[in-house]
Amino acid sequence: MARILVVGGAGFIGSHMMKTLVKAGHDPVAFDNLSTGHADAVIYGELVEGDLAKIDHIKDVLVNGHFDGVMHFASNIEVGESVANARKYYTNNVMNTLNLIHAMMDEGLNNLIFSSTAAVYGTPEHTPIDEEHPCRPINPYGKTKHIIETILSDYRDAHGFASTALRYFNAAGADPDGELGERHEPESHLIPLVIQAALGQRPDIKIYGADYDTRDGTCIRDYVHVTDLCDAHLLAMDQLLRGSGGSAYNLGNGEGFSVREVIETVREVSGNEFMVTETSRRAGDPAVLVADASHAKADLKWQPTFGSIEAIVSDAWRFYRTTRRREAAAS
């Protein structure tokens, strides 16, 4: 059994990670400032409220926690917001992450799993994208993640600080048991937005660009189930605890689904009709983003088990429908 600090453990992926760790026999503690996370999402393990911007908060939890490793999910993640408010992203995603890394080093604690992103690659030169693809991020969000990856590589070489970076493509879905799910405020991810339209919580769902060079004219993305993501983190941490690892891995299904295919899947799963509006492209949206995750499969022995878009949407739909019923019962 390992004791793991899950930074951002009250958020979407972090709360699912807490459950995965507990089910695997580990002892996790969530560390979260609750700026975007939810205290009631920490239904597995312990929650410590704290902020990466405050060194004393980090040192207190590390000194008292006696941890074997750390998983970091507490970054800001919205591309558009990062362009409009770059200072926020460089402050939290770089400066605050360095606070965590340096506090770990001061306490002699190695073994960091860093939540990274496919945005480090920028505009793809080829798909599927493997880890040898050049990293040329085109927005502050991707740039901040790449900066931390570079720092971790340098710290590994200079100081022996052990870490692994996991580059997500599109995290999606929800806990198959229906206990946990995606609760961003405001929501910006496609699958929950379409589900909200199917539930009548928004007037329509917008397709940003229907003239791409794809099979149906809409963007294609690689969606990976949150449970599969958590399994990869567990395997990566086990690798670090054994004294190996220390690389960057793509996490994706290796198969892309278009915006229209996601919309049609939500219609089929929900049985509900809703309005779809086509509008102009958004700047910086590549036509296709699909992962080559063969390194994670080979090195970590990771194998996604929720590969179909139907499985991903079904779990997300179940969570949103259950949440809506709970809210209606409480009102």
VEXDREN-244518 format. One record per residue: x, y, z of N, C-alpha, C in turn. Coordinates in pm, whole numbers, padded with zeros to 5 digits, always signed. Layout:
% VEXDREN-244518
XYZXYZXYZ;...
***
This chain:
% VEXDREN-244518
+00084-00120+00000+00000+00000+00000+00087+00125+00000;+00054+00220-00085+00127+00347-00092+00036+00460-00049;+00097+00562+00009+00022+00681+00049+00048+00788-00057;-00058+00834-00122-00045+00921-00239-00120+01051-00215;-00052+01165-00240-00117+01295-00236-00171+01325-00375;-00303+01350-00384-00367+01379-00511-00401+01528-00513;-00317+01607-00578-00335+01752-00584-00442+01781-00690;-00547+01852-00649-00663+01867-00735-00757+01748-00725;-00756+01683-00610-00832+01559-00590-00982+01578-00579;-01028+01703-00576-01173+01728-00573-01228+01763-00711;-01142+01759-00812-01185+01790-00949-01232+01667-01024;-01257+01684-01153-01312+01577-01236-01223+01453-01235;-01101+01465-01286-01015+01348-01293-00962+01312-01154;-00930+01413-01074-00875+01388-00941-00967+01306-00852;-01098+01335-00854-01191+01261-00769-01203+01116-00817;-01202+01096-00948-01202+00959-00999-01072+00887-00960;-00961+00962-00958-00833+00902-00920-00836+00857-00774;-00899+00935-00689-00910+00897-00548-00980+00762-00536;-01087+00744-00611-01160+00616-00607-01073+00502-00659;-01002+00526-00770-00917+00422-00827-00808+00379-00729;-00748+00476-00662-00642+00445-00564-00695+00364-00447;-00811+00403-00394-00869+00330-00281-00903+00187-00322;-00962+00170-00441-00999+00036-00487-00876-00051-00510;-00761+00014-00540-00637-00060-00562-00562-00088-00432;-00618-00044-00319-00558-00072-00189-00462+00033-00139;-00459+00151-00205-00370+00258-00162-00442+00355-00068;-00368+00447-00012-00420+00542+00087-00403+00684+00032;-00502+00738-00040-00487+00870-00101-00541+00982-00013;-00480+01100-00030-00528+01223+00033-00544+01328-00076;-00662+01388-00085-00686+01496-00182-00643+01629-00122;-00573+01709-00203-00531+01844-00164-00589+01937-00268;-00680+02028-00228-00754+02107-00325-00797+02238-00262;-00790+02348-00340-00837+02477-00288-00985+02500-00316;-01048+02405-00385-01192+02406-00414-01234+02526-00500;-01140+02583-00575-01176+02692-00666-01257+02640-00784;-01227+02520-00829-01306+02456-00934-01350+02316-00893;-01291+02261-00791-01328+02129-00743-01447+02136-00649;-01494+02018-00607-01613+02008-00522-01580+01916-00404;-01597+01966-00284-01567+01887-00165-01649+01758-00162;-01774+01765-00209-01859+01646-00204-01821+01542-00309;-01723+01574-00396-01674+01474-00491-01569+01383-00428;-01516+01421-00313-01415+01339-00246-01489+01241-00156;-01542+01137-00217-01616+01035-00142-01527+00914-00111;-01406+00917-00160-01305+00815-00129-01181+00887-00078;-01128+00843+00036-01009+00905+00092-01041+01034+00166;-00936+01104+00201-00944+01224+00285-00923+01349+00201;-00987+01458+00241-00969+01588+00175-00899+01685+00270;-00790+01745+00221-00723+01854+00291-00737+01978+00204;-00799+02083+00257-00814+02206+00180-00685+02286+00188;-00631+02323+00073-00506+02397+00068-00481+02450-00072;-00382+02537-00083-00358+02609-00208-00211+02599-00247;-00184+02565-00372-00046+02557-00419+00023+02692-00421;-00053+02799-00418+00007+02933-00415+00066+02965-00279;+00034+02886-00179+00079+02911-00041+00175+02800+00001;+00302+02836+00009+00407+02738+00038+00381+02666+00169;+00332+02739+00270+00311+02677+00400+00203+02570+00394;+00102+02588+00307-00001+02486+00291+00060+02357+00236;+00147+02372+00136+00208+02254+00073+00300+02184+00171;+00384+02261+00239+00480+02201+00332+00408+02131+00447;+00300+02192+00497+00226+02130+00607+00172+01993+00568;+00111+01985+00449+00052+01858+00410+00160+01754+00379;+00272+01797+00323+00380+01702+00293+00449+01653+00420;+00475+01744+00513+00544+01705+00638+00457+01610+00719;+00328+01639+00726+00239+01559+00809+00187+01433+00740;+00198+01431+00606+00134+01323+00532+00216+01197+00512;+00350+01210+00514+00439+01095+00495+00402+01019+00366;+00406+01090+00254+00362+01036+00127+00473+00961+00054;+00430+00867-00029+00522+00794-00117+00528+00855-00256;+00426+00931-00292+00423+00992-00424+00312+01095-00433;+00314+01172-00543+00218+01280-00565+00165+01271-00707;+00035+01296-00722-00027+01312-00854-00082+01453-00863;-00052+01522-00973-00085+01665-00985-00189+01687-01094;-00312+01725-01050-00422+01753-01142-00473+01897-01131;-00399+01984-01063-00455+02114-01023-00422+02228-01118;-00408+02201-01246-00381+02307-01343-00511+02367-01397;-00501+02490-01447-00610+02547-01526-00600+02489-01668;-00716+02464-01732-00714+02378-01852-00787+02435-01973;-00839+02558-01966-00919+02609-02077-00832+02686-02176;-00827+02640-02299-00742+02701-02401-00779+02847-02424;-00908+02874-02447-00952+03011-02474-00922+03105-02360;-00946+03060-02238-00916+03143-02122-00767+03170-02112;-00685+03072-02147-00540+03091-02138-00492+03199-02233;-00558+03212-02348-00522+03318-02443-00564+03454-02388;-00681+03461-02328-00733+03588-02277-00669+03628-02145;-00625+03530-02065-00570+03558-01933-00444+03474-01912;-00342+03506-01991-00218+03428-01986-00153+03434-01848;-00165+03549-01781-00102+03562-01649-00155+03456-01551;-00286+03433-01552-00345+03332-01465-00283+03196-01490;-00261+03164-01617-00210+03031-01651-00063+03016-01617;+00017+03117-01642+00158+03106-01605+00176+03108-01453;+00088+03178-01383+00097+03180-01237+00063+03044-01178;-00052+02990-01216-00095+02864-01156-00022+02744-01215;-00020+02735-01347+00032+02613-01409+00184+02602-01402;+00253+02716-01393+00400+02711-01385+00448+02743-01243;+00419+02865-01194+00473+02905-01064+00422+02816-00951;+00291+02790-00948+00236+02709-00839+00279+02564-00849;+00295+02514-00973+00346+02378-00988+00490+02369-00940;+00569+02472-00967+00707+02474-00914+00708+02479-00761;+00611+02549-00702+00600+02546-00555+00587+02403-00506;+00503+02326-00572+00483+02186-00533+00609+02105-00553;+00671+02117-00670+00790+02039-00701+00903+02071-00602;+00925+02200-00576+01033+02238-00486+01006+02194-00343;+00879+02200-00300+00846+02152-00165+00870+02002-00155;+00836+01928-00260+00864+01785-00261+01014+01759-00251;+01092+01832-00327+01237+01813-00324+01293+01846-00187;+01242+01953-00126+01289+01992+00008+01260+01884+00112;+01151+01810+00090+01114+01703+00184+01172+01568+00144;+01252+01566+00038+01310+01441-00008+01209+01345-00069;+01101+01402-00125+00994+01320-00182+01002+01323-00334;+01024+01208-00394+01022+01194-00539+00885+01141-00584;+00878+01095-00707+00762+01024-00759+00642+01116-00781;+00651+01196-00887+00543+01285-00928+00485+01238-01061;+00353+01221-01065+00282+01201-01190+00221+01334-01228;+00263+01387-01344+00219+01519-01388+00114+01506-01498;+00001+01568-01476-00108+01569-01573-00075+01669-01683;-00041+01617-01803-00007+01703-01915-00116+01692-02021;-00085+01728-02144-00189+01743-02246-00134+01728-02386;-00220+01689-02478-00183+01686-02619-00160+01825-02674;-00203+01929-02601-00181+02066-02646-00033+02102-02652;+00055+02020-02594+00199+02049-02604+00248+02033-02747;+00173+01958-02831+00218+01934-02967+00187+02050-03062;+00086+02129-03030+00044+02234-03120-00030+02179-03240;-00019+02246-03353-00085+02201-03475-00017+02074-03526;-00092+01965-03538-00026+01837-03573+00030+01835-03714;+00150+01781-03726+00211+01759-03857+00167+01627-03916;+00125+01534-03831+00074+01405-03876-00015+01348-03767;-00103+01258-03806-00184+01184-03710-00184+01036-03750;-00193+00945-03655-00197+00973-03511-00066+01033-03461;-00074+01104-03351+00040+01176-03294+00112+01085-03195;+00241+01065-03216+00321+00990-03119+00408+01088-03039;+00480+01034-02941+00558+01120-02852+00680+01181-02920;+00716+01131-03038+00828+01189-03112+00786+01310-03195;+00657+01335-03201+00607+01453-03272+00665+01578-03208;+00709+01677-03286+00764+01800-03225+00663+01867-03132;+00713+01922-03023+00629+01997-02929+00639+02146-02964;+00532+02198-03024+00526+02339-03061+00390+02396-03020;+00366+02408-02889+00234+02454-02843+00201+02593-02896;+00072+02615-02923+00029+02740-02988-00057+02827-02898;-00073+02788-02771-00150+02870-02678-00086+02862-02540;-00114+02958-02452-00052+02957-02319-00077+02830-02239;-00195+02771-02254-00222+02646-02183-00120+02539-02221;-00106+02512-02350-00009+02413-02395+00134+02450-02361;+00164+02580-02369+00300+02625-02337+00334+02603-02191;+00238+02628-02101+00267+02609-01958+00292+02462-01927;+00217+02373-01990+00239+02231-01967+00375+02186-02022;+00411+02239-02138+00540+02202-02196+00655+02255-02111;+00639+02374-02055+00743+02429-01967+00767+02336-01849;+00659+02290-01785+00676+02201-01670+00737+02068-01712;+00696+02015-01826+00759+01892-01875+00910+01911-01892;+00950+02026-01947+01092+02054-01967+01165+02064-01834;+01104+02132-01738+01164+02144-01605+01180+02007-01542;+01076+01924-01551+01084+01791-01491+01196+01708-01554;+01215+01721-01685+01324+01649-01750+01460+01697-01698;+01475+01829-01684+01600+01884-01633+01623+01843-01487;+01519+01845-01406+01532+01809-01265+01561+01660-01249;+01507+01579-01340+01537+01436-01336+01686+01415-01361;+01742+01487-01460+01884+01472-01493+01975+01532-01387;+01939+01650-01336+02028+01721-01243+02013+01675-01099;+01892+01640-01059+01865+01616-00916+01807+01478-00887;+01786+01397-00990+01729+01265-00967+01584+01268-00926;+01515+01377-00958+01373+01390-00921+01290+01305-01018;+01225+01203-00966+01155+01106-01050+01014+01155-01083;+00980+01152-01211+00849+01199-01253+00811+01135-01386;+00681+01133-01412+00627+01089-01540+00519+01187-01581;+00519+01228-01708+00416+01317-01762+00321+01235-01849;+00192+01254-01826+00091+01184-01904+00013+01286-01987;+00022+01272-02118-00039+01368-02210-00177+01319-02254;-00281+01378-02194-00417+01340-02229-00455+01397-02365;-00543+01325-02431-00611+01384-02546-00744+01440-02494;-00858+01379-02512-00982+01437-02461-01039+01350-02350;-01018+01390-02226-01074+01317-02112-01226+01331-02113;-01295+01219-02094-01441+01222-02106-01501+01109-02023;-01635+01101-02026-01704+00994-01956-01728+01025-01810;-01758+00921-01734-01785+00934-01591-01767+00798-01526;-01760+00799-01395-01750+00676-01318-01861+00579-01359;-01827+00457-01402-01930+00363-01445-02033+00330-01338;-01998+00348-01210-02092+00324-01102-02189+00440-01080;-02166+00551-01151-02255+00665-01140-02230+00755-01020;-02121+00731-00947-02094+00810-00827-02029+00945-00858;-01952+00951-00964-01871+01068-00995-01885+01104-01142;-01860+01231-01175-01867+01273-01314-01810+01412-01333;-01833+01464-01451-01777+01594-01491-01868+01706-01444;-01810+01805-01373-01891+01914-01316-01819+02047-01331;-01773+02076-01451-01705+02203-01474-01807+02317-01474;-01766+02432-01421-01852+02551-01418-01769+02673-01460;-01793+02729-01579-01887+02682-01682-01831+02562-01756;-01920+02486-01818-01879+02369-01893-01831+02409-02032;-01724+02344-02080-01671+02375-02213-01640+02251-02295;-01656+02132-02236-01623+02009-02307-01743+01958-02386;-01716+01900-02502-01822+01870-02597-01926+01773-02541;-01885+01658-02490-01982+01556-02450-02078+01608-02343;-02031+01669-02233-02129+01722-02137-02215+01835-02193;-02160+01914-02285-02241+02020-02347-02356+01960-02428;-02327+01855-02504-02433+01791-02583-02535+01726-02490;-02488+01664-02383-02581+01603-02287-02670+01709-02223;-02613+01824-02191-02695+01932-02135-02802+01977-02234;-02768+01981-02363-02869+02013-02464-02978+01906-02467;-02938+01779-02455-03035+01670-02455-03125+01674-02333;-03077+01730-02223-03156+01743-02101-03237+01872-02097;-03225+01954-02202-03298+02081-02204-03236+02190-02119;-03109+02170-02080-03042+02269-01995-02974+02379-02075;-02969+02364-02207-02921+02470-02295-03001+02465-02424;-03016+02578-02494-03108+02583-02608-03063+02501-02728;-02932+02483-02745-02883+02409-02860-02740+02366-02835;-02686+02291-02929-02544+02259-02928-02486+02314-03057;-02374+02382-03047-02313+02447-03163-02202+02361-03221;-02201+02352-03353-02091+02290-03427-02006+02403-03483;-01882+02412-03437-01793+02519-03482-01714+02471-03603;-01771+02491-03719-01706+02451-03843-01757+02318-03893;-01821+02318-04010-01871+02195-04072-01809+02173-04208;-01695+02239-04233-01630+02232-04365-01486+02184-04356;-01454+02107-04252-01319+02052-04239-01302+01934-04336;-01179+01902-04367-01148+01789-04456-01150+01660-04373;-01270+01624-04327-01291+01502-04249-01409+01427-04308;-01441+01313-04254-01545+01228-04316-01683+01291-04314;-01712+01382-04220-01842+01448-04221-01832+01600-04210;-01710+01652-04227-01691+01796-04227-01666+01858-04091;-01679+01779-03983-01658+01834-03848-01529+01777-03788;-01480+01846-03686-01353+01808-03623-01362+01668-03563;-01249+01599-03567-01238+01464-03510-01142+01469-03392;-01186+01410-03280-01106+01409-03158-01102+01267-03099;-00995+01243-03024-00973+01115-02956-01023+01129-02813;-01132+01059-02779-01190+01067-02645-01145+00946-02564;-01094+00973-02443-01046+00865-02357-01124+00871-02226;-01176+00757-02184-01260+00749-02065-01179+00783-01940;-01241+00857-01849-01171+00901-01728-01123+00782-01645;-01197+00672-01645-01153+00554-01571-01027+00495-01632;-01020+00495-01765-00898+00448-01831-00780+00541-01800;-00805+00671-01796-00699+00765-01758-00645+00733-01618;-00737+00710-01525-00694+00682-01387-00615+00552-01380;-00655+00452-01458-00578+00328-01461-00435+00353-01508;-00419+00442-01607-00284+00475-01656-00203+00544-01548;-00266+00634-01472-00195+00701-01363-00150+00601-01257;-00236+00507-01226-00202+00405-01127-00082+00324-01174;-00082+00283-01299+00029+00206-01354+00157+00288-01357;+00146+00418-01392+00264+00504-01397+00323+00525-01258;+00236+00541-01157+00286+00558-01020+00350+00429-00971;+00289+00314-00999+00350+00187-00960+00489+00173-01022;+00503+00218-01147+00632+00212-01214+00735+00299-01141;+00696+00422-01105+00788+00510-01033+00826+00452-00897;+00728+00396-00827+00755+00340-00694+00849+00220-00701;+00854+00156-00817+00949+00045-00837+01087+00096-00878;+01101+00227-00895+01230+00284-00928+01259+00296-01075;+01156+00281-01161+01177+00297-01305+01081+00403-01357;+01070+00414-01488+00982+00515-01547+01055+00644-01571;+00979+00752-01577+01038+00883-01600+01034+00925-01744;+00917+00917-01806+00905+00953-01946+00777+01034-01965;+00741+01059-02091+00614+01125-02124+00536+01030-02213;+00409+01010-02180+00326+00915-02252+00196+00980-02300;+00157+00948-02422+00025+00986-02471-00080+00893-02412;-00196+00949-02381-00310+00869-02337-00429+00900-02426;-00466+00804-02507-00581+00817-02596-00621+00680-02644;-00737+00672-02709-00785+00544-02759-00725+00507-02894;-00668+00606-02963-00614+00580-03094-00719+00579-03203;-00839+00622-03166-00949+00630-03263-01020+00762-03242;-01053+00829-03351-01118+00959-03341-01266+00952-03374;-01342+01039-03310-01485+01052-03336-01514+01198-03367;-01599+01219-03467-01630+01355-03510-01733+01419-03418;-01745+01551-03430-01846+01623-03352-01985+01569-03385;-02013+01548-03511-02145+01495-03549-02168+01355-03490;-02064+01273-03488-02078+01138-03433-02107+01143-03283;-02043+01235-03213-02072+01251-03070-02217+01294-03051;-02262+01391-03129-02399+01440-03118-02499+01327-03144;-02476+01248-03249-02568+01139-03281-02566+01031-03172;-02450+01008-03112-02441+00908-03004-02521+00954-02883;-02513+01083-02849-02593+01134-02738-02742+01120-02768;-02782+01148-02892-02922+01130-02930-02967+00985-02910;-02881+00892-02953-02917+00750-02943-02922+00705-02797;-02824+00745-02717-02818+00702-02577-02931+00764-02496;-02958+00890-02518-03058+00961-02438-03201+00939-02488;-03216+00915-02618-03349+00907-02677-03415+01043-02691;-03337+01150-02675-03392+01286-02680-03346+01359-02805;-03433+01446-02856-03397+01534-02966-03361+01672-02912;-03275+01743-02984-03235+01878-02944-03184+01951-03068;-03175+02081-03055-03136+02163-03169-02984+02166-03185;-02940+02158-03310-02797+02169-03344-02781+02288-03438;-02687+02375-03406-02662+02497-03484-02521+02494-03538;-02507+02513-03669-02374+02521-03729-02329+02667-03733;-02204+02689-03693-02148+02823-03696-02005+02816-03747;-01937+02928-03749-01804+02933-03810-01698+02864-03724;-01589+02831-03789-01478+02767-03719-01423+02856-03608;-01364+02791-03507-01288+02864-03406-01140+02864-03446;-01074+02974-03420-00932+02983-03453-00852+02878-03376;-00763+02811-03446-00672+02718-03381-00724+02578-03361;-00842+02546-03415-00897+02411-03402-00845+02323-03516;-00754+02227-03489-00710+02136-03596-00825+02045-03639;-00819+01997-03762-00924+01910-03813-00927+01776-03739;-00809+01720-03712-00800+01586-03652-00694+01585-03543;-00729+01530-03426-00634+01505-03318-00658+01365-03266;-00568+01275-03298-00580+01136-03256-00445+01091-03202;-00448+01013-03094-00325+00972-03025-00270+00841-03077;-00139+00832-03077-00070+00704-03082-00023+00677-02939;-00091+00586-02872-00060+00557-02731+00016+00425-02717;+00088+00385-02820+00155+00255-02817+00263+00248-02710;+00329+00360-02679+00433+00358-02575+00373+00330-02439;+00259+00393-02407+00193+00366-02279+00149+00221-02270;+00101+00168-02380+00057+00028-02380+00175-00067-02361;+00287-00033-02422+00405-00121-02413+00476-00108-02279;+00501+00017-02235+00582+00039-02115+00502+00025-01986;+00381+00079-01986+00298+00076-01864+00206-00045-01859;+00197-00117-01970+00101-00228-01983-00043-00177-01968;-00066-00057-02022-00198+00007-02014-00282-00035-02132;-00408-00068-02106-00499-00103-02213-00636-00041-02185;-00679+00059-02264-00811+00118-02240-00920+00012-02253;-01017+00019-02163-01127-00079-02165-01260-00016-02207;-01264+00117-02216-01387+00187-02257-01360+00261-02388;-01330+00185-02493-01286+00246-02618-01395+00302-02705;-01518+00255-02690-01624+00300-02780-01682+00433-02733;-01724+00514-02828-01788+00641-02792-01921+00615-02723;-01986+00504-02754-02112+00469-02687-02091+00446-02538;-01985+00376-02501-01957+00351-02360-01926+00480-02286;-01847+00567-02349-01809+00693-02287-01932+00781-02266;-02014+00794-02370-02134+00878-02361-02234+00818-02263;-02250+00687-02264-02347+00623-02174-02316+00649-02028;-02189+00640-01991-02152+00665-01851-02173+00812-01814;-02139+00902-01907-02160+01045-01881-02309+01075-01870;-02390+01017-01958-02536+01038-01955-02596+00990-01822;-02553+00873-01778-02604+00819-01652-02574+00913-01536;-02452+00968-01534-02417+01059-01424-02501+01186-01430;-02512+01247-01547-02588+01372-01558-02735+01351-01527;-02793+01241-01574-02934+01214-01548-02958+01191-01398;-02867+01116-01333-02879+01091-01189-02864+01221-01111;-02767+01304-01151-02745+01431-01082-02867+01520-01093;-02929+01522-01212-03047+01606-01232-03161+01560-01142;-03177+01429-01129-03282+01376-01041-03257+01413-00895;-03132+01406-00853-03098+01443-00715-03128+01590-00689;-03092+01675-00787-03117+01817-00771-03266+01846-00766;-03344+01774-00849-03488+01795-00848-03550+01750-00716;-03498+01639-00661-03551+01589-00533-03518+01682-00418;-03401+01750-00428-03358+01838-00319-03426+01974-00324;-03482+02011-00440-03542+02145-00454-03685+02150-00404;
***
